[in-house]
């Protein structure tokens, strides 16, 4: 798996694990470093990774806030074409003689290597899609807007896309409470914003 893909997976898991298991207060945190580590070959059932990189990643994880992903310089440099980071400052980590500079992963803005990255301003978090698989029986309650009618454009701008909530592929009303079973799939599509001005 490519470095960018790894950070994307970890970033999504750290911020969304509580929603995935119907425990909104549950938030993970992670530390990601890039470099060489030792692995034990021939182990059956479980693998073993060791070395300074692994120990340091554990220390990085311990200073990250819940719901966040902290990375080192090498990881940021390998993936910054596709992921936006902000400076998380320098931290004293156990076993390290000098403070280690860390970065907080904020959001994914492009494919691997920076392809498909928008030019100019980054788009806001509208028109996004998210799919969750239910791990155990639970109740889903949705209170949403812009499901029946799309957001209107202004001054000649085109309308945006309307949002949708689907359970196992079946579209749901904007406001719904529904019993779910383990294995059900919930898909949330947030509305896209309406355009501003003549698109031509």
C-alpha positions in Angstrom: 0.0 0.0 0.0 1.3 3.5 -0.9 2.2 5.9 1.9 -0.6 8.3 0.8 -3.1 5.4 0.9 -2.0 4.4 4.4 -2.4 7.9 5.8 -5.8 8.2 4.1 -7.1 5.0 5.7 -5.7 5.9 9.1 -7.1 9.5 8.9 -10.6 8.3 8.0 -10.5 5.6 10.7 -9.4 8.0 13.4 -12.1 10.5 12.7 -15.0 8.1 11.9 -14.6 5.0 14.1 -17.2 6.3 16.6 -19.8 6.7 13.9 -19.0 3.3 12.5 -19.7 1.5 15.8 -22.6 3.7 16.9 -20.5 5.2 19.7 -20.2 8.9 18.8 -17.9 9.6 21.8 -15.3 7.0 20.7 -12.4 8.5 18.9 -9.1 6.9 17.8 -5.7 8.5 17.4 -2.7 7.4 15.4 0.9 8.0 14.7 2.4 7.3 11.3 6.1 7.3 10.4 8.0 6.4 7.3 11.2 4.4 7.3 12.7 1.0 7.8 11.5 -1.5 10.4 12.5 -5.1 11.1 9.9 -7.9 10.6 10.0 -11.5 11.7 9.6 -13.8 8.7 7.8 -17.2 8.9 5.5 -16.3 11.8 2.1 -18.0 11.4 -1.1 -16.3 12.7 0.4 -13.0 13.6 3.3 -10.8 12.4 6.0 -9.0 14.4 7.4 -5.6 13.5 10.1 -4.1 15.6 12.7 -1.4 15.6 13.2 2.2 16.5 10.6 3.3 13.9 7.9 1.2 15.5 8.7 2.4 19.0 8.8 6.1 17.9 5.5 5.7 16.0 4.0 4.5 19.3 5.3 7.6 21.1 3.9 9.8 18.3 0.5 8.2 18.7 0.6 8.9 22.4 0.9 12.7 21.9 -1.8 12.9 19.2 -5.2 14.2 20.2 -8.2 11.8 20.1 -9.6 11.8 16.5 -6.3 13.0 15.0 -3.4 11.5 13.0 0.1 12.8 13.6 2.9 12.1 11.2 6.7 12.7 10.9 8.5 14.8 8.4 9.3 11.9 6.0 5.6 10.8 5.9 4.4 14.3 5.3 6.9 14.8 2.5 5.9 11.5 0.9 2.2 12.3 0.9 1.7 16.1 1.0 0.8 16.3 -2.7 -2.5 14.5 -1.8 -3.0 15.3 1.9 -3.2 18.7 3.7 -1.2 18.9 6.9 -0.8 21.5 9.6 2.1 22.0 11.9 1.7 20.2 15.2 4.9 21.5 16.7 7.9 19.8 18.2 7.4 17.2 20.9 9.7 15.5 23.4 9.3 11.8 22.9 10.6 9.1 25.2 13.9 7.6 23.9 14.6 10.6 21.6 17.5 13.0 22.5 15.9 15.9 20.6 12.3 17.0 20.1 10.6 15.5 17.1 8.7 17.8 14.7 5.2 16.4 13.9 2.4 17.3 11.5 -1.4 16.8 11.8 -3.2 15.2 8.8 -6.3 17.3 8.1 -7.9 16.1 4.9 -7.3 14.3 1.6 -7.4 16.6 -1.5 -6.1 14.5 -4.3 -5.3 11.0 -5.6 -1.9 9.4 -5.3 0.9 11.7 -6.3 -1.4 14.7 -6.3 -3.4 13.8 -9.4 -6.9 15.2 -9.6 -6.0 17.9 -7.1 -8.1 21.0 -7.7 -6.4 24.3 -8.7 -7.1 27.4 -6.7 -9.2 27.2 -3.6 -9.9 23.8 -2.1 -13.5 22.7 -2.2 -15.5 22.8 1.0 -16.8 19.6 2.5 -20.0 19.5 0.6 -21.1 17.0 -2.0 -19.3 14.2 -0.2 -20.1 10.5 0.0 -19.6 8.2 2.9 -20.6 4.5 3.3 -20.7 2.7 6.6 -21.4 -1.0 7.4 -23.3 -1.7 10.6 -21.4 -3.9 13.0 -24.3 -4.7 15.3 -28.0 -4.2 15.5 -28.8 -0.5 16.2 -31.2 2.3 15.4 -30.5 4.9 12.8 -32.0 8.4 13.2 -31.5 10.9 10.4 -32.5 14.6 10.4 -31.3 16.1 7.1 -32.1 18.8 4.6 -31.8 19.3 0.9 -33.0 15.7 0.2 -36.1 16.6 -1.9 -34.8 19.8 -3.5 -31.2 20.7 -4.5 -29.5 23.8 -3.1 -30.3 26.7 -5.5 -27.7 28.5 -7.5 -27.4 32.3 -7.4 -27.0 35.0 -10.1 -27.3 32.4 -12.9 -25.4 29.7 -11.2 -26.6 26.1 -11.5 -28.3 24.2 -8.7 -26.2 21.9 -6.7 -26.8 18.2 -6.2 -29.4 17.1 -3.6 -28.3 14.9 -0.8 -29.4 11.3 -0.2 -29.4 8.8 2.6 -29.6 5.1 1.5 -29.9 1.9 3.5 -28.9 -1.1 1.5 -29.4 0.9 -1.6 -32.9 2.1 -0.8 -33.3 5.8 -0.5 -34.7 7.1 2.8 -36.7 10.2 3.7 -34.9 13.3 4.9 -36.2 12.6 8.5 -36.3 9.0 9.4 -35.7 6.6 12.3 -35.1 3.0 11.3 -34.0 -0.2 12.9 -30.8 -1.6 11.4 -29.3 -5.1 11.5 -25.6 -6.1 11.6 -24.3 -6.0 8.0 -26.6 -3.3 6.8 -24.9 -0.6 4.7 -25.8 3.1 5.2 -24.7 5.5 2.6 -24.7 9.3 3.2 -24.4 11.7 0.3 -24.3 15.3 1.5 -25.7 18.0 -0.8 -23.5 19.9 -3.3 -23.5 23.7 -3.0 -25.3 25.7 -5.7 -23.2 27.6 -8.2 -22.7 31.4 -8.2 -22.8 33.3 -11.5 -23.0 32.3 -15.1 -21.1 29.0 -15.5 -20.1 29.9 -19.1 
